[in-house]
């Protein structure tokens, strides 16, 4: 059973389009994240939700809107896609209080904007 | 603020030990982690250390933490070709326990 699953794994789309990436975790965690990994492999946090409440919002353009319908899901919607949005987007989850608060990652969604 | 730095590249021969270094700036870090990323895959947790520890050993992996110098290292004994990957250190700190990742070190193991 996949702990953190995100779809789609690969997405190629044109500039200006709107797209969504979905994420689900079956670990019973209360915190979920979106990270962006650029072409140089740098990994930056974008958002974090705890019990469906937004707790971390880094300097991400307004075109990115996360939505957490429940604790097990955190979706990422991107409006008006730009070339610079091309990256790998990782969803992750953790339990805020607990052993190490280890973050578990999904396999990533490869977004290419053309 | 949080800045986590690593050297970008390390090359070792199979069977040798690898040492990957990491420096961080936030003295309030609570946990420090090492993750491994293989090509085309997500990040896999290797090990973590609580900030009041200075060493942790787990099979071939040894983590050393020098809190005074804000320096973390990962030693991989008897490095194998399957260890070739990018290794990220990360620190957890702040009120919301944000996890900040380092720049990643690409480990190349030469047969």
Interface residues (C-beta under 8 A of the other chain):
Chain A: X4 X33 X35 X41 X42 X43 X44 X45 X48 X50 X55 X56 X90 X92 X96 X100 X101 X102 X103 X104 X105 X106 X107 X108
Chain B: X31 X33 X35 X37 X41 X42 X43 X44 X45 X48 X50 X86 X88 X90 X92 X96 X97 X98 X99 X100 X101 X103 X104 X106
